[in-house]
Amino acid sequence: MKIASALPVVGLVLALTCAFAPVAARAGAVEVAQRIATGDSRAEVVAKIGHEPRIVQTSRWLGIEIEELLFNVSFTEAVVVRLVVGRTVAVETRPLSMFNNF
């Protein structure tokens, strides 16, 4: 009887956790982005985040190589790091969706 009466409470807790997961995930992405400093190298960024980027895009503008790295932080958030000549110049958080990942 005690287990059966606790099941609705467990279900409510799980539902609330799922409802507020994107808010918690955004705080996680912001915390990760705040660890990265301007001037960090690619290796330092990977070490601070803890894993390799999921997507890497490189382009050239006036002969200068610009690299964008997308790191998944959660199912709903990512951190995008822009590197110019191998050094961090910009960091931002972005929501992930199935159609708009980068």
Helices and strands as residue ranges (DSSP letters): H 2-19, H 21-35, H 42-49, E 55-61, E 64-72, E 77-84, E 87-95
